[in-house]
Amino acid sequence: MSVHLKSGCFENTSTSSACETLLAQVPVLEGWIDAAAESPTPLIVLGDFNRRLTQPGDRVWADLDDGEPANADLPTLTQDMPVSCRDNTFTEFIDHIVVDRAVLPWVDRSSFRQITYRQQDKAVWDQLSDHCPVLVELWIR
């Protein structure tokens, strides 16, 4: 599944309208993840979470990665990976690739990368997306 969650809610303590919207989206996504985790079909959720899920204590990630059902114990493939978007202007990923335990053996962690903008285009970076796509190769057996 590809996601694009509400932007503007980056802190656990924020009570902004953006956070209200995001926090309304989370149970819907968690419900989908839980249902998918109970099926025999491998689970991959990727896209723009607009959230720094890999920060310790992130409440959105805690809700999504609650381990219930058991196959919903989800690794995010951005965990511990280097950020290189826009000359490292951003220090954390907000785009993620999340998989279930069944998919994990297919993931080639060494292939993980972030697609960055060319230095020669730096003058127009602000006219482009502030996101740099992340990708990883899967070797399905």
C-alpha positions as CSV (number, residue, x, y, z in Angstrom):
1,M,0.0,0.0,0.0
2,S,1.2,3.5,-0.8
3,V,0.4,6.2,1.8
4,H,0.5,10.0,2.0
5,L,-0.3,11.0,5.6
6,K,-1.0,14.6,6.8
7,S,2.0,16.9,7.1
8,G,2.7,19.3,9.9
9,C,2.5,17.1,13.0
10,F,6.1,16.2,13.8
11,E,6.0,16.2,17.6
12,N,4.2,13.9,20.0
13,T,3.0,16.8,22.1
14,S,1.6,19.0,19.4
15,T,-2.2,19.6,19.4
16,S,-2.4,21.4,16.0
17,S,-5.2,20.8,13.5
18,A,-2.6,18.9,11.4
19,C,-2.1,16.6,14.3
20,E,-5.8,16.1,14.7
21,T,-6.0,15.0,11.1
22,L,-2.9,12.8,11.3
23,L,-4.1,11.1,14.5
24,A,-7.5,10.4,12.7
25,Q,-5.6,8.8,9.9
26,V,-3.5,6.5,12.1
27,P,-6.3,4.2,13.3
28,V,-7.5,3.7,9.7
29,L,-4.0,2.8,8.6
30,E,-3.4,0.6,11.6
31,G,-6.6,-1.2,10.9
32,W,-5.6,-1.9,7.3
33,I,-2.1,-3.1,8.5
34,D,-3.7,-5.4,11.1
35,A,-6.1,-6.9,8.6
36,A,-3.3,-7.3,6.1
37,A,-1.0,-8.8,8.7
38,E,-3.5,-11.6,9.3
39,S,-3.7,-12.6,5.7
40,P,-1.1,-14.8,3.9
41,T,-0.2,-12.0,1.5
42,P,3.1,-10.2,2.3
43,L,2.7,-6.7,3.6
44,I,4.5,-3.6,2.4
45,V,3.5,0.0,3.2
46,L,5.5,2.7,1.7
47,G,5.3,6.4,1.0
48,D,5.1,9.8,2.6
49,F,4.3,9.2,6.3
50,N,5.2,12.9,7.0
51,R,6.5,11.7,10.3
52,R,9.9,10.8,11.8
53,L,8.9,7.3,12.7
54,T,12.4,6.2,13.6
55,Q,12.7,8.7,16.5
56,P,12.6,7.0,19.8
57,G,9.1,7.2,21.4
58,D,7.2,8.3,18.3
59,R,3.6,7.7,19.2
60,V,2.4,7.2,15.6
61,W,5.0,4.5,15.1
62,A,4.1,2.9,18.4
63,D,0.5,2.6,17.3
64,L,1.4,1.2,13.8
65,D,4.1,-1.1,15.1
66,D,2.2,-2.6,18.1
67,G,2.9,-6.2,17.2
68,E,-0.8,-7.1,17.3
69,P,-1.4,-9.4,15.4
70,A,2.1,-11.0,15.6
71,N,2.9,-10.3,11.9
72,A,2.2,-6.6,12.5
73,D,5.6,-6.4,14.3
74,L,6.9,-4.1,11.6
75,P,10.5,-3.1,10.7
76,T,10.9,0.2,8.8
77,L,13.7,-0.1,6.3
78,T,14.8,3.5,6.9
79,Q,15.9,2.6,10.4
80,D,19.6,3.4,10.9
81,M,20.0,4.4,7.2
82,P,21.9,7.6,6.2
83,V,19.9,10.6,5.1
84,S,21.2,12.4,2.1
85,C,18.3,14.6,0.8
86,R,19.1,18.2,-0.1
87,D,22.6,18.2,1.3
88,N,21.4,16.7,4.5
89,T,19.1,19.6,5.2
90,F,16.7,17.0,6.8
91,T,18.2,14.8,9.5
92,E,15.4,12.2,9.6
93,F,13.3,10.3,7.0
94,I,9.6,11.2,6.7
95,D,9.3,8.8,3.7
96,H,9.5,5.1,4.8
97,I,9.3,1.6,3.5
98,V,7.6,-0.7,6.1
99,V,7.4,-4.4,5.7
100,D,6.1,-7.4,7.7
101,R,8.3,-10.2,8.9
102,A,7.4,-12.4,5.9
103,V,8.9,-9.8,3.5
104,L,12.1,-9.1,5.6
105,P,14.0,-12.1,4.1
106,W,13.5,-10.7,0.6
107,V,15.0,-7.3,1.5
108,D,18.5,-6.6,0.2
109,R,19.5,-4.0,2.9
110,S,22.7,-3.2,1.0
111,S,20.6,-1.9,-1.9
112,F,18.8,0.8,0.2
113,R,19.3,4.3,-1.1
114,Q,17.7,7.7,-1.3
115,I,17.4,9.3,-4.7
116,T,18.8,12.8,-4.4
117,Y,18.7,15.9,-6.5
118,R,21.7,16.8,-8.7
119,Q,24.0,19.5,-7.3
120,Q,23.8,21.3,-10.7
121,D,20.0,21.8,-10.1
122,K,20.5,23.3,-6.6
123,A,19.2,26.7,-7.7
124,V,15.8,25.1,-8.4
125,W,15.6,22.7,-5.4
126,D,13.0,24.9,-3.7
127,Q,10.7,24.5,-6.7
128,L,10.9,20.7,-6.4
129,S,9.5,18.4,-3.8
130,D,11.2,18.5,-0.4
131,H,11.1,14.7,-0.5
132,C,13.8,12.4,-1.9
133,P,12.4,9.0,-2.7
134,V,13.7,5.9,-0.9
135,L,14.1,2.5,-2.4
136,V,15.3,-1.0,-1.7
137,E,15.5,-4.1,-3.8
138,L,13.5,-7.2,-3.0
139,W,14.6,-10.6,-4.0
140,I,11.4,-12.7,-3.8
141,R,12.1,-16.4,-3.4
